[in-house]
Amino acid sequence: MKVGGKHYRTIYPVGDGGGVEVIDQTRLPHEFALVQLHSLDDAVRAIADMVVRGAPLIGATGAYGMALGLLSDATTPALEEARRRLVATRPTAVNLRWAVDEVVATVAPLPVAERAAAAFACAAELCDEDVASCAAIGEYGKQILAELARKNPGRRINVLTHCNAGWLATVDYGTALAPIYKAHDAGIPVHVWVDETRPRNQGASLTAWELGQHGVPHTVIADNAGGHLMQHGQVDACIVGSDRTTAAGDVGNKIGTYLKALAAHDCSVPFYAALTGPTIDWTITDGLAQIPIEERSADEVRWVRGRTALGEVVAVNVLPEHSAAANPGFDVTPARLVTGIITERGVCPATAAGLRRLYPEM
C-alpha cells in the first residue's frame, strides 16, 4: 500500500542483512515514522510494546526476530531461548508461534554457521507468502461486496469493521480491509464505518489513517454506535480480522468483536472474519475454553493519547485517581455468529467441515 504516494511494506530488511525496518504504529496517526530493529531484544520490545501489531505482522516480526537473534548466537540453546522469548510476548495471536516455529524447523538441521542466513531467507519467504495470501483474501472478499452492490444499485455499500485488520496489521494489503481496497479500486462504491476500538483506538488511529491514505470513504464511530447503525439499515456487512481462529470456526479477535457479532446476528447483517491460513489453530476446537486471552496493562484504559489544539501529542488520564481498571485484549465470537470466513483459498462457513474443505491437508 502507499503512504504519501510511496509504496511501503510494514516490515522489510535493510542494509546488508543486519536489520529490518518497521513502521512505528504507536506514533500513528499523528506521525509516520520508521524504526530499525537490529537484535532479538529489539524485536521482542517491538512486539510487546505494539510498535508492530496485528497477527500476521506479529508473525513476520517474530520470524525476523529469530533471524536477528541468530546473528549474535546461532547455537541450539540460543535458538530455543529466542523462540521462548518471542512466543511469550503476545499469547493470543497464533501467527507468532507459527512463524517462529517455521524458522526453527528450517534452521535447526543446519550447521550453526548457516543458520542466520537461512533464517533471514525463511522470514522473507513468509512475508511474501503473507502478501500473496492477503491479496487473495481481497479478491474473494471483493466478490461479496460486488454482489451486495449488485443487489443495491445506485447506493454505497456500508461495511463496518473493528480494530485494525488492514495493511498495517499484515505485511501488505491486510485481511479485513483487503476486500475493501480491492472493491474501491474496482469502482464499487464502498464506505467504511470505522469502530474507534478502545482502549488503544486502533480503528480511529490506524484504520482511519490507512483508509484515508488510500482514498477510501470512511467515518469513525464510537464503539457502541454499531448496533444502532445496524438497526437502521446502515450496515450492509461486517468484516473483521482474527488473531486466532479454532478448527471449528470460533473467532478470537480484538475485544468488542463479540458484541458486534451479536448485534449483526440480531439485525440479520452478514458477519465475516477475514484471515490467512496460519491464523487457524488446528489444535483447538473450543474458542471460549482454549483461546488464551491476553490481559494487557490497565494503563491502556486509564490513559488516552491524542493531539491538543496546539498540536502537541500528549497522554491524558481519564479515570478517577483510585478507580481500578481491567484490560482484556481480546474476546471470542462463537462460530454460530459468523456468516463466513474469508481466506486466501476462498470463503467457507465457520464450521469444522467448511475449514477442512479449504485446508484438506490439515
C-alpha positions in Angstrom: 0.0 0.0 0.0 1.0 3.6 -0.3 1.9 6.4 2.1 2.1 9.8 0.5 2.2 8.2 -2.9 5.1 5.8 -2.0 4.7 2.1 -1.6 5.6 0.5 1.7 5.5 -2.8 3.3 5.1 -2.8 7.1 8.4 -4.8 7.5 11.4 -5.3 5.3 15.2 -6.0 5.6 17.6 -3.1 5.3 21.3 -2.8 4.8 23.4 -5.9 4.5 21.1 -8.2 6.3 21.8 -6.9 9.7 18.5 -5.3 10.5 14.9 -4.8 9.5 12.8 -1.7 9.3 9.2 -1.3 10.5 6.6 1.4 10.8 6.2 2.6 14.4 2.5 2.2 14.8 2.5 3.8 18.3 3.1 7.1 16.7 0.2 7.0 14.1 -1.8 8.8 13.1 0.0 12.0 14.1 3.4 10.9 12.9 4.6 8.5 10.3 8.0 7.1 11.5 10.2 4.2 10.6 12.4 2.4 13.1 15.0 -0.2 12.7 15.4 -3.5 14.6 18.9 -4.9 14.9 18.6 -7.5 17.6 16.4 -10.1 19.2 15.8 -7.6 22.1 14.6 -5.0 19.6 12.1 -7.4 18.0 10.8 -8.6 21.4 10.2 -4.9 22.5 8.6 -4.0 19.2 6.0 -6.8 19.6 5.4 -6.4 23.3 5.1 -2.5 23.0 2.9 -2.8 19.9 5.3 -0.9 17.7 4.1 -3.7 15.4 0.8 -5.3 15.9 -1.8 -7.4 14.1 -1.5 -11.2 14.0 0.2 -11.6 10.6 2.7 -8.8 11.1 3.5 -10.1 14.6 4.3 -13.4 13.0 6.5 -11.7 10.4 8.3 -9.7 13.1 8.8 -12.9 15.1 10.4 -14.6 12.1 12.8 -11.7 11.6 13.4 -11.5 15.3 14.6 -15.1 15.2 17.0 -14.2 12.4 18.3 -11.1 14.2 18.9 -13.2 17.3 20.9 -15.8 15.3 23.3 -13.1 14.1 24.9 -12.9 17.5 24.4 -16.5 18.7 23.2 -19.3 16.4 23.8 -22.2 18.8 20.9 -24.5 19.6 20.4 -23.2 23.2 20.2 -19.7 21.8 17.8 -20.7 19.2 15.5 -22.3 21.8 15.8 -19.2 24.1 14.9 -16.8 21.2 11.8 -18.9 20.4 10.7 -18.9 24.0 11.1 -15.1 24.4 9.3 -14.2 21.2 6.4 -16.6 21.6 5.8 -15.2 25.2 5.3 -11.6 24.0 1.8 -11.9 22.7 0.0 -15.2 23.7 -3.3 -14.8 21.7 -2.1 -14.3 18.2 -1.2 -17.8 16.9 0.6 -16.5 13.8 3.6 -15.6 16.1 4.1 -19.1 17.3 3.6 -20.5 13.8 6.1 -18.2 12.1 8.7 -18.7 14.8 8.4 -22.4 14.6 8.7 -22.2 10.8 12.1 -20.6 11.2 13.2 -23.1 13.9 12.2 -26.0 11.7 14.1 -24.5 8.8 17.4 -23.7 10.6 17.6 -26.4 13.3 19.0 -29.1 10.9 21.7 -26.7 9.5 25.2 -26.1 10.7 25.5 -23.2 13.1 27.3 -21.0 10.6 24.5 -21.2 8.1 21.5 -20.6 10.4 21.3 -16.8 10.4 21.3 -16.5 6.6 18.7 -19.3 6.3 16.5 -17.6 9.0 16.5 -14.3 7.0 15.6 -16.2 3.8 12.8 -18.0 5.6 11.4 -14.8 7.1 11.5 -13.1 3.7 9.6 -16.0 2.2 7.0 -15.9 4.9 6.4 -12.2 4.3 6.0 -12.8 0.5 3.5 -15.5 1.2 1.5 -13.2 3.6 1.3 -10.5 0.9 0.0 -13.1 -1.7 -2.5 -14.5 0.8 -3.8 -11.1 1.7 -4.2 -10.1 -1.9 -6.2 -13.3 -2.5 -8.4 -12.6 0.5 -9.1 -9.2 -1.1 -10.2 -10.8 -4.3 -12.5 -13.3 -2.6 -14.0 -10.6 -0.3 -14.4 -8.2 -3.2 -16.9 -10.7 -4.8 -19.0 -10.5 -1.6 -19.1 -6.7 -1.8 -19.7 -6.7 -5.6 -22.8 -9.0 -5.0 -24.1 -6.6 -2.3 -23.6 -3.7 -4.8 -25.5 -5.6 -7.5 -28.4 -6.1 -5.1 -28.4 -2.5 -4.1 -27.8 -0.5 -7.3 -27.3 3.3 -7.0 -26.2 3.4 -3.4 -23.0 3.0 -1.5 -22.2 -0.3 0.3 -21.6 0.3 4.0 -19.1 -2.1 5.7 -18.4 -2.0 9.5 -15.0 -3.1 10.7 -13.5 -3.3 14.2 -9.9 -2.6 15.3 -7.3 -2.6 12.5 -7.0 -5.5 10.2 -5.7 -3.6 7.3 -2.2 -3.5 5.7 -0.8 -2.1 8.9 -1.7 -5.4 10.6 -0.1 -7.6 7.9 2.9 -7.2 5.6 0.7 -5.6 2.9 -3.0 -5.4 1.8 -4.5 -6.5 5.1 -7.1 -9.1 5.9 -10.5 -7.5 6.7 -9.6 -4.4 4.7 -8.2 -6.1 1.7 -11.7 -6.7 0.2 -12.5 -3.0 0.8 -9.3 -1.9 -1.0 -10.0 -4.2 -3.9 -13.6 -3.2 -4.2 -12.7 0.5 -4.0 -10.1 0.1 -6.7 -12.6 -1.7 -8.9 -15.1 1.2 -8.7 -17.5 -0.4 -6.3 -19.0 2.4 -4.1 -17.9 1.3 -0.7 -17.9 3.2 2.6 -16.5 2.0 5.9 -17.8 2.5 9.4 -14.6 2.5 11.5 -15.0 1.5 15.1 -12.7 3.6 17.3 -11.8 0.4 19.2 -11.0 1.4 22.7 -8.8 1.2 24.7 -5.9 1.7 22.2 -8.1 3.2 19.5 -6.6 1.2 16.6 -9.6 1.9 14.5 -9.6 5.6 14.9 -5.8 5.8 14.9 -4.8 3.2 12.3 -7.7 2.0 10.2 -8.9 5.6 9.5 -5.4 6.7 8.7 -4.7 3.9 6.2 -8.1 4.2 4.6 -7.5 7.9 4.2 -4.1 7.3 2.6 -5.8 5.1 0.0 -8.8 7.5 -0.5 -11.5 5.1 0.7 -14.6 6.9 2.1 -14.9 6.2 5.8 -16.5 7.5 9.0 -15.1 6.9 12.5 -17.8 6.0 15.1 -17.8 5.3 18.8 -17.6 1.6 19.6 -21.1 1.5 20.9 -22.7 3.0 17.7 -22.5 0.0 15.5 -25.7 -1.7 16.8 -27.7 1.5 16.3 -26.5 1.7 12.7 -27.4 -1.9 12.0 -30.8 -1.5 13.5 -31.4 1.4 11.0 -30.2 -0.5 7.9 -27.0 1.5 7.6 -24.6 -1.5 7.6 -24.6 -4.0 4.7 -21.9 -6.3 6.1 -19.4 -6.5 9.0 -15.8 -7.7 8.2 -13.3 -8.2 11.0 -9.9 -9.8 11.3 -8.8 -12.6 13.6 -5.9 -13.3 16.0 -6.7 -16.9 16.4 -9.5 -19.0 14.8 -10.3 -22.5 16.0 -10.6 -25.6 13.8 -14.3 -25.3 14.5 -14.7 -21.7 13.3 -14.7 -19.7 16.6 -13.0 -16.4 16.1 -10.7 -14.7 18.6 -10.3 -11.0 17.8 -9.9 -7.6 19.4 -12.1 -7.0 22.4 -15.6 -5.8 21.4 -15.8 -8.0 18.3 -18.3 -10.4 20.0 -20.7 -7.5 20.7 -20.7 -6.5 17.1 -21.4 -10.1 16.1 -24.3 -10.2 18.5 -25.8 -7.0 17.0 -25.2 -8.3 13.5 -26.9 -11.6 14.2 -29.9 -9.7 15.7 -30.2 -7.4 12.7 -29.6 -10.1 10.0 -26.4 -8.3 8.9 -23.8 -10.7 7.5 -20.7 -11.0 9.7 -17.4 -12.2 8.1 -14.0 -12.9 9.6 -11.1 -12.5 7.1 -7.9 -14.4 7.9 -4.9 -16.2 6.4 -4.4 -19.9 7.0 -1.7 -19.5 9.7 -4.3 -17.8 11.9 -6.2 -21.1 12.2 -5.2 -23.1 15.3 -5.9 -26.6 14.2 -5.1 -27.9 17.7 -8.2 -26.4 19.4 -12.0 -26.6 18.8 -13.5 -24.6 21.7 -12.6 -20.9 21.5 -14.1 -19.9 24.8 -12.2 -22.6 26.7 -9.0 -22.8 24.7 -8.0 -19.4 23.2 -5.7 -17.6 25.7 -6.9 -14.0 26.3 -4.1 -11.5 26.8 -4.6 -9.3 29.8 -2.9 -6.0 28.9 -1.8 -3.2 31.1 -4.6 -1.2 32.8 -2.8 1.9 31.9 -4.1 1.5 28.3 -7.6 2.1 29.8 -6.5 4.9 32.1 -4.6 6.9 29.6 -5.6 8.2 26.2 -3.1 9.6 23.7 -4.0 12.4 21.3 -3.1 15.8 19.8 -4.0 19.1 21.6 -5.4 22.1 19.8 -1.8 23.5 19.9 -0.5 20.5 18.0 1.2 18.8 20.9 0.8 15.0 21.2 0.1 14.1 24.8 -1.4 11.4 27.0 -4.2 12.2 29.5 -5.7 10.2 32.3 -9.4 9.8 32.0 -10.2 7.8 35.2 -10.7 8.9 38.8 -7.5 8.5 40.8 -8.3 5.4 42.8 -10.5 3.5 40.3 -9.4 0.1 39.2 -9.2 -0.8 35.6 -9.2 -4.1 33.7 -8.0 -4.6 30.1 -8.7 -8.0 28.4 -7.3 -7.5 24.9 -9.5 -10.0 23.0 -12.8 -11.8 23.0 -14.2 -14.9 21.3 -17.0 -14.8 18.8 -18.7 -18.3 18.6 -18.8 -19.8 15.1 -22.6 -19.7 15.2 -22.5 -15.9 14.9 -20.1 -15.9 11.9 -21.6 -15.9 8.5 -18.4 -17.0 6.8 -14.7 -17.0 6.9 -12.8 -15.3 4.1 -9.4 -16.9 3.5 -6.7 -16.9 0.7 -8.3 -20.2 -0.5 -11.9 -18.9 -0.7 -14.9 -18.3 1.5 -16.3 -21.0 3.7 -18.9 -21.5 6.5 -17.5 -21.0 10.0 -17.6 -24.8 10.7 -15.1 -27.6 11.0 -16.3 -29.0 7.7 -16.0 -25.7 6.0 -12.5 -25.1 7.1 -11.4 -28.7 6.3 -12.8 -28.2 2.8 -10.4 -25.3 2.2 -7.5 -26.9 4.0 -7.8 -30.7 3.5 -4.1 -31.2 4.3 -4.8 -30.1 7.9 
